[in-house]
Amino acid sequence: GGSTSYPCHYHLPQDQGFGRTCPELQQRRMQLARFFTAGHYAQFMAAAKTFNLKQLFDKTDLVRGDESYENMVRYHIDGLMNPDIEVIEDKIKMKKLVANFSIPATTMYYGAHKSTFCANKFKQKLLHLCNEEAVDEFIIKATHLAWSGGQKIVRGWLQRCKDPQELEILVQFVQEEALDKLASEADAHLRKYLEPGFTVEELFKSSLIPGPPLEVKAQVIWGKLHQVFFIGQDHRGCNVGSGSWNVYGDGTGWTMGGPLPESSDASHDVFMEKFFNQVKDYAERFATGIGADYTRVDFFLAGLEDGQDPVIKLNEAETVSGLKHVHDRFGIGDVWRDGYVTSGRMKMTAEKWDKVWAKMQQDRDSSHID
């Protein structure tokens, strides 16, 4: 922990209080979140009115007008129990989808589902990566698992591929950790509708410094960028804790150096100059293309150093974000829910009104108000 932005974030260990060591900074972050909602609420409502919402994400029959952010997330998760989710969540099919939207993504060298997998063809591709394409590093990803399940990083392949046993090790891995694994029951939509599979993809690097790539995660609501936040490691070798660097759709927010505009950070300045507008365009293009009222799009970044061209590649799309949005969950809940209300999508019924009244009364009773 600590009192400054870089070491104070909510992915710290529990004994460090999830960011409790910088209360004044957390107050300022919460203030910035409220300012963004207050200043851009009408823009999100206008976007909701004309947004081409697809049936997969449509909550019209559920929304009653008094939901919290967490209530909306629950509706969202339940709505994903639909076979249409496959083309978005399956990593092989998603590559084809984003290509249709002209969004660059990480290079996929190989992909297969359980029904099409052939061990010999997989081994031939692995040898081709070694002998023909000179690929020394790559990552294997399960196409249907969340939370980095079924992933394996392979380094030094140009030497290891000479040993036939290395091929067998990777075949065994994809069979046991990807093809024979189902998503958890908590990810019921992945478990029910996605056929197990895996991809072999480039191991993206943001710089020559060893470590994870810098990744920007873009949250989009009603086709408009709400915010981006960062994880990974920048070109200086600084490890970015989730919550230490957050930028709203208008460029306000906070950096590893502190709140904006009173402080900043070199990596943030480069991001805003070279990457922000393009990330915004790609994220909004994806969300609009799939017709999602709420979705997150994650991109790897490279080229942050002087004289380097920016590189932006889509890593994955998350229809459900695991981020708790502690600073902005009220604002997100408001623009998400009220997009249904103000656009006229929401239809009030007697049954819905009963729930609105009961919820109001429950809140009054819990606060001991007559």
TILO-471082 format. One record per residue (C-alpha): residue number from 1; residue in one letter; x, y, z. Coordinates in Angstrom, 3 decimals. Layout:
PT,nr,rest,px,py,pz
PT,NUM,A,X,Y,Z
...
! end
This chain:
PT,nr,rest,px,py,pz
PT,1,G,0.000,0.000,0.000
PT,2,G,0.871,3.657,0.196
PT,3,S,-0.638,7.121,-0.040
PT,4,T,0.151,7.779,-3.722
PT,5,S,-1.578,6.504,-6.848
PT,6,Y,1.002,3.998,-8.086
PT,7,P,1.014,1.710,-5.009
PT,8,C,-2.575,2.351,-3.865
PT,9,H,-5.185,0.377,-5.766
PT,10,Y,-7.816,-2.276,-5.119
PT,11,H,-5.855,-5.272,-6.331
PT,12,L,-3.599,-5.140,-3.299
PT,13,P,-3.621,-8.090,-0.891
PT,14,Q,-6.456,-8.129,1.620
PT,15,D,-4.133,-7.288,4.508
PT,16,Q,-3.355,-4.018,2.704
PT,17,G,-7.010,-3.096,2.627
PT,18,F,-7.813,-2.998,-1.084
PT,19,G,-6.555,0.600,-1.258
PT,20,R,-7.418,1.826,2.248
PT,21,T,-3.957,3.371,2.695
PT,22,C,-4.814,6.438,0.565
PT,23,P,-8.228,7.719,1.758
PT,24,E,-7.686,11.271,0.474
PT,25,L,-6.757,9.938,-2.953
PT,26,Q,-9.778,7.626,-2.975
PT,27,Q,-11.980,10.611,-2.165
PT,28,R,-10.543,12.520,-5.127
PT,29,R,-10.974,9.504,-7.415
PT,30,M,-14.614,9.190,-6.361
PT,31,Q,-15.104,12.894,-7.015
PT,32,L,-13.675,12.577,-10.517
PT,33,A,-15.981,9.626,-11.215
PT,34,R,-19.019,11.676,-10.154
PT,35,F,-17.909,14.658,-12.244
PT,36,F,-17.725,12.451,-15.329
PT,37,T,-21.221,11.042,-14.819
PT,38,A,-22.700,14.481,-14.135
PT,39,G,-21.071,15.987,-17.201
PT,40,H,-21.889,13.233,-19.678
PT,41,Y,-25.179,11.703,-18.507
PT,42,A,-27.194,13.371,-21.294
PT,43,Q,-24.771,12.098,-23.952
PT,44,F,-25.222,8.501,-22.810
PT,45,M,-29.011,8.955,-22.795
PT,46,A,-28.901,10.285,-26.351
PT,47,A,-26.744,7.348,-27.422
PT,48,A,-29.163,4.868,-25.827
PT,49,K,-32.107,6.336,-27.709
PT,50,T,-30.647,5.519,-31.139
PT,51,F,-28.545,2.463,-30.237
PT,52,N,-29.202,-0.689,-32.287
PT,53,L,-29.546,-3.078,-29.337
PT,54,K,-29.329,-6.753,-30.239
PT,55,Q,-31.697,-9.288,-28.683
PT,56,L,-28.823,-11.070,-26.927
PT,57,F,-28.268,-8.016,-24.715
PT,58,D,-31.819,-6.628,-24.512
PT,59,K,-33.063,-6.230,-20.914
PT,60,T,-36.284,-4.423,-21.791
PT,61,D,-38.517,-7.033,-20.167
PT,62,L,-36.524,-6.942,-16.931
PT,63,V,-35.637,-3.314,-16.231
PT,64,R,-38.051,-1.508,-13.921
PT,65,G,-36.081,1.700,-13.302
PT,66,D,-34.649,1.351,-9.800
PT,67,E,-31.816,-1.126,-10.394
PT,68,S,-28.274,-0.787,-9.101
PT,69,Y,-25.185,-1.509,-11.165
PT,70,E,-25.017,-4.958,-9.579
PT,71,N,-28.664,-5.639,-10.487
PT,72,M,-27.918,-4.734,-14.101
PT,73,V,-24.897,-7.035,-14.161
PT,74,R,-27.117,-9.871,-12.936
PT,75,Y,-29.603,-9.230,-15.753
PT,76,H,-26.679,-9.098,-18.176
PT,77,I,-25.214,-12.431,-17.085
PT,78,D,-28.599,-14.156,-17.163
PT,79,G,-29.243,-12.815,-20.660
PT,80,L,-26.059,-14.379,-21.985
PT,81,M,-27.654,-17.816,-21.706
PT,82,N,-28.242,-17.706,-25.428
PT,83,P,-26.560,-19.577,-28.298
PT,84,D,-25.780,-16.242,-29.997
PT,85,I,-23.047,-15.685,-27.394
PT,86,E,-20.821,-18.224,-29.124
PT,87,V,-19.573,-15.957,-31.909
PT,88,I,-18.520,-13.310,-29.359
PT,89,E,-17.017,-15.419,-26.591
PT,90,D,-15.368,-18.215,-28.588
PT,91,K,-11.822,-16.982,-29.221
PT,92,I,-11.535,-18.563,-32.673
PT,93,K,-14.825,-17.146,-33.930
PT,94,M,-14.167,-13.806,-32.261
PT,95,K,-11.016,-13.365,-34.377
PT,96,K,-13.153,-13.560,-37.512
PT,97,L,-15.733,-11.213,-36.006
PT,98,V,-13.274,-8.419,-35.207
PT,99,A,-11.712,-8.773,-38.658
PT,100,N,-15.143,-7.941,-40.082
PT,101,F,-15.077,-4.759,-37.963
PT,102,S,-11.564,-3.898,-39.237
PT,103,I,-10.119,-4.101,-35.733
PT,104,P,-6.568,-5.507,-35.481
PT,105,A,-6.133,-8.451,-33.113
PT,106,T,-3.270,-10.588,-31.883
PT,107,T,-2.020,-13.065,-34.484
PT,108,M,-3.507,-16.554,-34.264
PT,109,Y,-1.146,-19.224,-35.613
PT,110,Y,-3.516,-22.139,-35.068
PT,111,G,-6.926,-22.903,-33.630
PT,112,A,-9.114,-25.970,-33.195
PT,113,H,-12.215,-27.121,-31.376
PT,114,K,-12.593,-30.527,-29.770
PT,115,S,-14.622,-31.857,-32.704
PT,116,T,-11.982,-30.836,-35.243
PT,117,F,-8.781,-31.399,-33.272
PT,118,C,-6.167,-33.683,-34.794
PT,119,A,-3.018,-34.275,-32.759
PT,120,N,-0.891,-34.915,-35.834
PT,121,K,-2.006,-31.707,-37.548
PT,122,F,-1.329,-29.772,-34.343
PT,123,K,2.181,-31.193,-34.141
PT,124,Q,2.771,-30.364,-37.800
PT,125,K,1.793,-26.765,-37.123
PT,126,L,4.103,-26.600,-34.113
PT,127,L,6.972,-27.819,-36.282
PT,128,H,6.042,-25.313,-38.977
PT,129,L,6.233,-22.510,-36.412
PT,130,C,9.722,-23.695,-35.586
PT,131,N,11.167,-24.561,-38.999
PT,132,E,9.342,-22.192,-41.367
PT,133,E,8.073,-19.223,-39.391
PT,134,A,10.900,-19.002,-36.801
PT,135,V,8.478,-18.374,-33.942
PT,136,D,10.363,-18.726,-30.662
PT,137,E,7.548,-17.740,-28.279
PT,138,F,3.787,-18.172,-28.245
PT,139,I,0.850,-18.641,-25.920
PT,140,I,-1.803,-21.355,-25.903
PT,141,K,-5.291,-20.206,-24.852
PT,142,A,-8.441,-22.200,-24.230
PT,143,T,-11.224,-20.686,-26.333
PT,144,H,-14.001,-21.248,-23.810
PT,145,L,-12.547,-20.707,-20.332
PT,146,A,-12.506,-17.501,-18.290
PT,147,W,-9.994,-16.157,-15.765
PT,148,S,-6.967,-17.291,-17.823
PT,149,G,-7.941,-20.947,-17.601
PT,150,G,-6.230,-23.303,-20.036
PT,151,Q,-3.353,-20.957,-20.813
PT,152,K,0.303,-21.851,-21.284
PT,153,I,3.211,-19.625,-22.319
PT,154,V,5.883,-21.339,-24.412
PT,155,R,9.349,-19.788,-24.755
PT,156,G,12.523,-21.014,-26.444
PT,157,W,10.567,-23.015,-29.004
PT,158,L,13.262,-22.851,-31.674
PT,159,Q,15.393,-25.114,-29.494
PT,160,R,12.699,-27.097,-27.709
PT,161,C,10.957,-28.115,-30.927
PT,162,K,13.913,-30.347,-31.783
PT,163,D,12.856,-32.727,-29.008
PT,164,P,9.825,-34.856,-30.074
PT,165,Q,8.827,-35.153,-26.427
PT,166,E,8.124,-31.390,-26.356
PT,167,L,5.453,-31.891,-28.998
PT,168,E,3.821,-34.604,-26.921
PT,169,I,3.861,-32.362,-23.850
PT,170,L,1.906,-29.672,-25.677
PT,171,V,-0.545,-32.172,-27.135
PT,172,Q,-1.160,-33.496,-23.638
PT,173,F,-1.620,-29.974,-22.297
PT,174,V,-4.267,-28.932,-24.823
PT,175,Q,-6.129,-32.203,-24.392
PT,176,E,-6.165,-32.139,-20.587
PT,177,E,-6.331,-28.399,-19.839
PT,178,A,-8.445,-27.148,-22.750
PT,179,L,-10.314,-29.758,-24.774
PT,180,D,-11.345,-31.885,-21.789
PT,181,K,-12.237,-28.927,-19.539
PT,182,L,-15.583,-27.191,-19.255
PT,183,A,-16.105,-23.642,-18.035
PT,184,S,-17.064,-23.257,-14.386
PT,185,E,-20.699,-23.343,-13.349
PT,186,A,-20.386,-19.626,-12.525
PT,187,D,-19.750,-19.056,-16.254
PT,188,A,-22.849,-21.002,-17.241
PT,189,H,-23.160,-19.346,-20.675
PT,190,L,-19.630,-20.467,-21.582
PT,191,R,-20.236,-23.928,-20.197
PT,192,K,-23.467,-24.477,-22.122
PT,193,Y,-22.860,-22.857,-25.500
PT,194,L,-19.112,-22.950,-26.225
PT,195,E,-17.432,-26.050,-27.577
PT,196,P,-14.051,-26.589,-25.897
PT,197,G,-11.142,-25.508,-28.038
PT,198,F,-7.830,-23.652,-28.026
PT,199,T,-5.725,-21.226,-30.010
PT,200,V,-2.003,-20.757,-30.466
PT,201,E,-1.258,-17.037,-30.608
PT,202,E,1.602,-14.597,-30.641
PT,203,L,3.111,-13.775,-27.260
PT,204,F,2.619,-10.033,-27.352
PT,205,K,5.283,-7.762,-25.886
PT,206,S,4.971,-4.082,-25.041
PT,207,S,8.726,-3.606,-24.764
PT,208,L,11.995,-5.519,-24.519
PT,209,I,11.739,-5.564,-20.720
PT,210,P,10.652,-9.019,-19.490
PT,211,G,7.149,-9.023,-18.054
PT,212,P,3.476,-8.974,-19.016
PT,213,P,2.345,-6.611,-21.791
PT,214,L,0.590,-3.356,-21.053
PT,215,E,-3.129,-3.938,-21.509
PT,216,V,-5.861,-1.321,-21.684
PT,217,K,-9.405,-2.437,-20.892
PT,218,A,-12.132,-0.309,-22.458
PT,219,Q,-15.609,-0.275,-20.900
PT,220,V,-18.338,0.754,-23.363
PT,221,I,-21.961,1.576,-22.507
PT,222,W,-24.598,2.284,-25.163
PT,223,G,-21.846,2.368,-27.799
PT,224,K,-19.914,5.140,-26.004
PT,225,L,-16.597,4.736,-24.214
PT,226,H,-17.155,5.131,-20.490
PT,227,Q,-13.589,4.540,-19.305
PT,228,V,-10.374,2.642,-19.774
PT,229,F,-8.201,1.110,-17.075
PT,230,F,-4.839,-0.577,-17.282
PT,231,I,-2.978,-3.637,-16.064
PT,232,G,0.377,-5.176,-16.953
PT,233,Q,3.740,-3.491,-17.362
PT,234,D,4.662,-0.361,-19.279
PT,235,H,7.811,0.262,-21.301
PT,236,R,9.651,1.518,-18.205
PT,237,G,9.072,-1.712,-16.326
PT,238,C,6.419,-0.205,-14.034
PT,239,N,3.808,-2.786,-12.976
PT,240,V,0.339,-1.277,-13.238
PT,241,G,-2.036,-2.421,-10.500
PT,242,S,-5.714,-2.491,-11.483
PT,243,G,-7.192,0.774,-10.247
PT,244,S,-3.988,2.804,-10.197
PT,245,W,-4.527,4.195,-13.737
PT,246,N,-8.049,4.974,-14.937
PT,247,V,-9.155,7.353,-17.690
PT,248,Y,-12.754,8.328,-18.413
PT,249,G,-14.139,8.887,-21.883
PT,250,D,-13.441,12.636,-21.757
PT,251,G,-9.784,12.190,-20.730
PT,252,T,-10.294,12.920,-17.033
PT,253,G,-9.429,10.433,-14.282
PT,254,W,-6.151,9.490,-12.648
PT,255,T,-2.760,8.082,-13.550
PT,256,M,0.016,6.255,-11.742
PT,257,G,1.231,9.741,-10.853
PT,258,G,-2.035,10.874,-9.291
PT,259,P,-5.353,12.563,-10.149
PT,260,L,-5.793,14.581,-13.320
PT,261,P,-5.229,17.399,-14.088
PT,262,E,-3.135,18.271,-11.036
PT,263,S,-0.666,15.453,-11.711
PT,264,S,0.222,13.094,-14.527
PT,265,D,2.647,10.414,-15.638
PT,266,A,4.901,9.902,-18.675
PT,267,S,3.163,6.695,-19.830
PT,268,H,-0.225,8.374,-19.530
PT,269,D,0.903,11.335,-21.602
PT,270,V,2.108,9.006,-24.362
PT,271,F,-1.112,6.985,-24.228
PT,272,M,-3.301,10.045,-24.590
PT,273,E,-1.241,11.402,-27.477
PT,274,K,-0.690,8.217,-29.469
PT,275,F,-3.325,5.658,-28.450
PT,276,F,-6.447,7.039,-26.772
PT,277,N,-8.475,8.129,-29.803
PT,278,Q,-7.802,4.900,-31.705
PT,279,V,-8.593,2.687,-28.698
PT,280,K,-11.835,4.641,-28.257
PT,281,D,-12.738,4.134,-31.920
PT,282,Y,-11.990,0.394,-31.890
PT,283,A,-13.874,-0.209,-28.613
PT,284,E,-16.959,1.728,-29.715
PT,285,R,-16.860,0.058,-33.128
PT,286,F,-16.845,-3.384,-31.514
PT,287,A,-19.639,-2.636,-29.025
PT,288,T,-21.811,-1.105,-31.731
PT,289,G,-21.090,-3.986,-34.092
PT,290,I,-22.283,-6.636,-31.661
PT,291,G,-25.169,-4.459,-30.418
PT,292,A,-24.178,-4.645,-26.750
PT,293,D,-25.527,-2.101,-24.266
PT,294,Y,-22.570,-2.966,-22.030
PT,295,T,-19.312,-4.690,-22.912
PT,296,R,-15.563,-4.480,-22.357
PT,297,V,-12.853,-4.696,-25.002
PT,298,D,-9.217,-5.389,-24.039
PT,299,F,-6.228,-4.282,-26.113
PT,300,F,-2.482,-4.864,-25.870
PT,301,L,-0.306,-1.809,-26.459
PT,302,A,3.239,-1.366,-27.752
PT,303,G,5.219,1.526,-29.172
PT,304,L,5.187,3.804,-26.121
PT,305,E,8.792,4.881,-26.486
PT,306,D,9.965,7.929,-28.406
PT,307,G,10.056,7.420,-32.143
PT,308,Q,7.979,4.249,-32.083
PT,309,D,4.710,3.879,-33.947
PT,310,P,1.725,2.911,-31.799
PT,311,V,0.673,-0.737,-31.910
PT,312,I,-2.839,-1.664,-30.740
PT,313,K,-4.081,-5.242,-30.920
PT,314,L,-7.315,-6.604,-29.521
PT,315,N,-6.599,-9.337,-26.993
PT,316,E,-10.125,-10.334,-26.055
PT,317,A,-13.640,-9.059,-25.464
PT,318,E,-15.393,-9.521,-22.132
PT,319,T,-19.173,-9.382,-22.137
PT,320,V,-18.934,-9.492,-18.338
PT,321,S,-16.274,-7.475,-16.526
PT,322,G,-14.864,-8.728,-13.247
PT,323,L,-13.948,-5.193,-12.187
PT,324,K,-16.033,-4.079,-9.214
PT,325,H,-16.000,-0.396,-10.274
PT,326,V,-15.823,0.789,-6.683
PT,327,H,-15.486,4.457,-7.643
PT,328,D,-17.975,4.590,-10.502
PT,329,R,-20.483,1.773,-10.002
PT,330,F,-23.252,4.273,-9.228
PT,331,G,-22.540,6.292,-12.355
PT,332,I,-22.315,3.207,-14.566
PT,333,G,-25.509,1.834,-13.082
PT,334,D,-27.290,5.121,-13.718
PT,335,V,-26.384,5.540,-17.395
PT,336,W,-26.876,1.841,-18.128
PT,337,R,-30.281,1.519,-16.438
PT,338,D,-31.592,4.951,-17.398
PT,339,G,-30.739,4.299,-21.038
PT,340,Y,-33.664,1.880,-20.956
PT,341,V,-35.909,4.338,-19.092
PT,342,T,-35.312,7.561,-21.024
PT,343,S,-35.241,5.905,-24.453
PT,344,G,-38.718,4.503,-23.921
PT,345,R,-37.502,0.897,-24.131
PT,346,M,-38.578,0.071,-20.586
PT,347,K,-42.244,-0.876,-20.251
PT,348,M,-43.684,-0.550,-16.769
PT,349,T,-46.076,-3.285,-15.640
PT,350,A,-48.094,-3.760,-12.489
PT,351,E,-45.743,-6.529,-11.430
PT,352,K,-42.696,-4.339,-11.967
PT,353,W,-44.297,-1.489,-10.017
PT,354,D,-44.971,-3.838,-7.110
PT,355,K,-41.231,-4.542,-6.982
PT,356,V,-40.353,-0.840,-7.218
PT,357,W,-42.690,-0.089,-4.295
PT,358,A,-41.438,-3.036,-2.235
PT,359,K,-37.812,-2.032,-2.802
PT,360,M,-38.548,1.542,-1.766
PT,361,Q,-40.297,0.370,1.383
PT,362,Q,-37.473,-2.035,2.208
PT,363,D,-34.946,0.806,1.928
PT,364,R,-37.034,3.007,4.208
PT,365,D,-37.507,0.247,6.747
PT,366,S,-33.782,-0.591,6.837
PT,367,S,-33.051,3.094,7.497
PT,368,H,-35.832,3.282,10.142
PT,369,I,-37.881,5.876,8.256
PT,370,D,-41.666,5.972,8.698
! end
